[in-house]
Amino acid sequence: MSTSTPPTELFISKHVSYIQNLGESKDDLAYHLTAHLRLNAIYWGLTALSIMGHSDALNREEMVDFVMECWDEEAGGFGAHPGHDAHIHATLSAIQILIMQDALDRMDVDRVTKFILSLQQPSGVFAGDQWGEIDTRFLYCAVNALSLLGKLDLMDKEKTVDYISRCRNFDGGFGSVVGAESHAAQGVFVCVAALAILDRLDVVDLDTLGWWLSERQLPNGGLNGRPQKLEDVCYSFWVLSALSILKKVPWIDADKLTGFILSAQDPEGGGIADRPGDMVDVFHTHFGVAGLSILGYPGLVDLDPVYCMPADVIEKRGLRKGWKGLERREK
């Protein structure tokens, strides 16, 4: 992708077509190399479409049927692709998709709840699957999923909060495990969002973390995930979501960040890349659109930054927390 003049508008119709066409070329090597992310990618695509006001752009029945094909009967959770082992990340994506498609009745909620609870460790953190890898990403997936299912009271909340507290660093941020450096996505967002769901934001040093997050903005307007790293469109969500939960989105330059996200679009084929000039993908398309929604970009639907789902879906379930993005601007 190349363009002499950076785009100044969001090419919604192009992005809708781009997402609709994903997966059509099943003979492509890339399609098979990304099988381990298939269910997550459907969630990214559906959420992006919903935020752009096109939630019905994909076939609902086909989507719900595919989700159920990813069910791991032995484990009681969902894998990322039919035949894959159950994982907490794929299970969260399945729950989010089924809720957005009003099809949660297709899922065995009690078995899924049991699967998620089985992954909590004595320390309070969660493993991703039966093989035992742990970090705060999986903790957030568990808290998010159990909250959406109305089963949050069944987990050991105090142990979870204690583990998050031990991941907090001197700079106000959080690492992915105890002792790890602060990271905007793998540490800060997942810990802050989990604490928001658990109503325990008292654990956060609001001003110090707000400062650390605002320091993630680079001169070109983009955001990085930690010091001395390159800007990346996906951090438009990870950083902004945490700032919105802290109610400190105005601490960054919204206009410069908006311009950076728009400059990473492919104006011909649709989609958004990690940065201008790179190949687009559904991951960055989703998180770019999500970031624009939090920034109040005109014509978009409100995104709930805690659950990373359309705000009206979360509000209907009575789960909205006290986050605050920028006011939606007029076109």
N, C-alpha and C positions, 0 to 999 in steps of 0.2 A: 504494500500500500504506500502511495506517495501522493502528496498534495502540496502545492506551493503555498496556498493560503490556509491556515488552520481553520477548521470548521467553527462556526459561532452558534450553531444550533444542534439540537439532538435529532438525529435522523431516525425517528421512531419507526416509520414504515420499513426502512431498510433493516433495522434491528429485529423487527418482528419476522420479516422474511428470512433473515439469517437463522434465527432460532427454529423457525418452522422447518427449515431445510437440513438441520442437523440430523445426522443418523440416516439420511437418505442414501448415502454412498457406503453401503455396508461392505463393499469390496475393498475400500481403502484400508491400508494398514493401520492408519491412525485410529480408525473406528475400533479395531480390535485391541490396539495398545491401550485404549482408555476404558476398557471394560470394567476395570476396578473402580471407576468413578461414575459408572453409568447412572445409577440411581441419584447420586448427588447432582449430576449434570441436569437431570430432569427437574429436580427441585430448583436449581439455579435458573434454568430456562423458564419454568412456570412462574417463579417469583418475579423475574425481570419482566415477563409479559404482563403480569398482573399490575406491576407498578407503572407500566406504560399504558395501562388501560385496555389491554388485550388479553385478558385471562382466558378467553374462549378460543384462542388462536390454535390450540392443539386439541386433538381428539380426546375427550375426557375418558371415554370407555377404554380406548386403547391404553391410555396412561395408567388408569387404575388397574387394569388387567396385568400390565407389565409389573407394576409395584407388587402385586400379589404373587407373580411368578418368582419374585426375588425372596419369597418367604422361605426361611430355613426351619423346617418342621422339627428337626432334632433339637435345635437350640432355642427356638421360640422367639427369634428375631429376624431381621432382614439383612441379606447380603447386598452388595452393590450391583449384582448381576445374577440372573438365574444360575443356580449351581454353586454360587460362592458362599463361603461361610458367613454367618451372621456377624455383624459389627455394629457397634453403637452409633457410629456416624451414619451409616446407611440406614439404620433403624430410625434415627431422628429424621432423616430425609423422607423416609416412607411415611412417617407420622405427619410431617408437614404437608406432603403432597396430598395425602388422604383427607386431611382437614380442609385444605384449600379447595379440594374437589368435592367436599361434603360426602365423603365415602368412608368415614372412620368405622362405620358399622361392618365393613368388610374385614376388619382386623380383630384378632383375639387380644383385647386390651389386657386382660389378666395375665396371659402368657408373656406378652411383651413386657409388661411391668415386672414380672418375675425375672425375665432375662436381664433387664437393666439393673435391677437391684442386686442380682448375683455378681455384678461386676464391681460393686463398691468394695474397696480394700479397707483393712483395719485402720489405715492412716486417714481415711475419709475421701481420698481420691478415687477415681474410677479407672478401670482398665478398658481398653477398646474392644477386646474380645476375649475368648477363652485362653489365648496365648499370653496375656498378661501385660502388654505394653501399657504404661500409665503416663498420663500428663493431664494438664488442666483443660485441654481441648475436649477430652473424653468426659471430664467432670462436667463441663458446660453442656455437652450433648445430653448427658443424663438428667441434669437439672431442667433443661429446656423441655426434653421429652416428657419427663414425669409431670411437669407443670401442665403441659398441653393435655395430658391424659387425666388430669385431676388426681394424680397419685403422689404428689410431692411429699405429703405427710408420712409416707411409708419409708422414706430414706432417712438416714442419720444426718440430719441437717447440721448439727453442731460439729460433728467430725469433719464435714465438708467445709464449713466455714473456717474451722481451725486450720485445715490444710491450705486453703487459699491464703489465710493470714501468714502462714509460714513461707509462702511464695512471694510475699511483698518485699521489695527492695528499698534501699536508701533513697533512690530517686523518685519514689512514689509509685513506680511501675510494678508489674508482676512478671514472674518467669513461668515457664511451662512446667517446671518441677521445682522443688525446694532447692535453692542455690543457683538457679539458672538466671541469666541476665534478662532484664526487662525486654519484652517484645510486644509490639502493638497488637498483633493478631493472636499468636499462640499463648500469650500471657495476659496482657492487659484487657483486651476485649472480652475474652472468655471468662476471666475472673470477675470483671466489673459487671458483666451481664448476668452471670450466675448470682452474684451478690444482690443485684437488683431484684431478680426473681425471688430470692430468699429473704428480701427485705432486710438486708444487712449491709447497706452501703456505709454504715458507721465504721466499717473496717478500713475504708479508703481514706487516704489523705487527699482530700478533694483538690486543694490548691496546688500542691506539689505535683500530683498526677496531671492536673490540667496544664501546668507548665510544661511537663515532660511531653505530653501529647502535642501541644502547640509548637514545640520545638522540632517536631517531625516534618514541618513544612519547609521545603527547599525554595531557593530563589525563583525557580520556574513555576512555582505554585503547587507542584505535586507533593505528596507525602511519602515518607519512608517508614519502615517498621522499627528501626533502631538507628542510633547514631552512625554516621559514616557509611550509610547504605544508599543505593539509588532509589529514586522515586518509583512508585508503582501504583497504578490505578486502583488495585484492590484495597490499598490502605485508605482510599477515599471512604471506604466503609469502615474498616477496622478502627481507624483513628476517630472518624466522625461519630460512629456509633457510641464509642466510649465517651467522647466529649458531650454528646447529646444526653446521655444518661447522667453525666455530671452537670448538665445544663450550661456548658461552656463552649458551644459551637462558635460563638462570635470571637473566640480567642484566636481563630485562624482567619486568613484572608480568603473569604468565600469566593470572591470574583476570580482570583488567580487560580484557585483549585478547580472551579467550574471550567475555566478556560483550558486547564491541563487535561481534564477528563474528556472534554469535547475534542481536543486535538488528537486523542488516541483512537478516534473512530475511523472506520473504513467507510468513506462516503459512497463507495460504489457497491461493495458486497455486503455492507452492514457488519455489525459486531464492533467490539471495543477491545483494544490490546492493552498490555501492561504499560506501555508507553508509546509515544508517537513513532511510527515507522515499523513496529513489530507486527507479527501475525496476531489476528484477533482470536479469541476463544470465548466460550460461553461463561467461564468462570469470571473473567474480567468484565465481560458484558454485563453480567448480573451485578457485580459489586460496583461497577461504574455507575449504572443506573441507580443502584441503591444509594450511593453517595450523593448523586444529584437530587434525589428525593429528599434526603435530610437537609440539603442546602436550599430547599424550597424552589427548585427549578420548576418553571411554569408547565402546566399540562400533565404533571405526574401525579400518581396516587401516593398518599402518605404511607411510608414504610415504618413499621415498628422496629426500632433499632435493637431492642432487647432480644426479640425472637427472630429477627430478620424475616418477617412475613408481613403481608399487607396489614396496616394498622386496624382496619375495620374487622378483619378476621379475629385478631387478638381481642379487640374491644367486645365483640360478640360473646367471647368466652369469659369475659370479666377479668382479664389478666393484665390490663394495661398498667404500666408503672409510670413514674413521674418524669419521663424523659421530655426533652424539648429540642426540636430542630428549629431551623429558620422558617419564618412565615412563607407560605406558598406565594410566589410572585405571579402577577398577571402576565399573560402572553404579550 
